Amino acid sequence: RLAIYNHMFPLFQTTFPGKYMEGIVDRFAKRQPGTSVSPESWHRDISNVKKKKIHGESGDNIFGGWVNLDEAGSQFFTCVPSTHNEPTDGAGFSKITKEDMTLYNSEKEKICVPPNHLIIFNEKLVHAVTPSKAKKNSYRLFMKYRITNNPKCSLFDPLEISKIIDEQGVFPLSLEQMPPMY
């Protein structure tokens, strides 16, 4: 994680001059042979909204993604380019309306993530998880970064983070979404 952060920091600094970058705790995944991830319909990940209230700053950008840690074999990400620029509402795992699904299905792209590569995307980008059976052990290290104007306003309460660490608890995926299991 630190090596990736050190690589990403200058890129974010160039792209967002004068802003601050917060690394947000995220998860690790291992898929065993014969297993498949659960399908996820078109959605946006909205990490900074809880009970319809924005946490952090209203102009924050949150980027998610993962590193393909497999020795061989690409992983794939399905998305609809440029949809992060559309107006959004919702929180956590924010599903797309049925009316928009037809349009998004016609504009979707499948992005290849080769071994030892990282994909980063604005979490407001419309995307979906397409299930496929793993033929071998497959590994992902998930990442999340928040770009903000306010370095004194953490997305997650620092006391809550300390409590989760002290109790060896589970970190939430967003302010409104816990992972299904660890």
Secondary structure, DSSP 8 states (H G I E B T S, - for coil): -HHHHHHHHHHHHHHSTT-EEEE----EEEE-TT-B---EEEEEEETTEETTEE-S-TT-EEEEEEEE--SS--EEEEE-TTGGGS-----EEEE--HHHHHHHHHH-EEEEE-TT-EEEEETTS-EEE---B-SS-EEEEEEEEEEES-TT--SS-HHHHHHHHHTT----SBTTB--S--
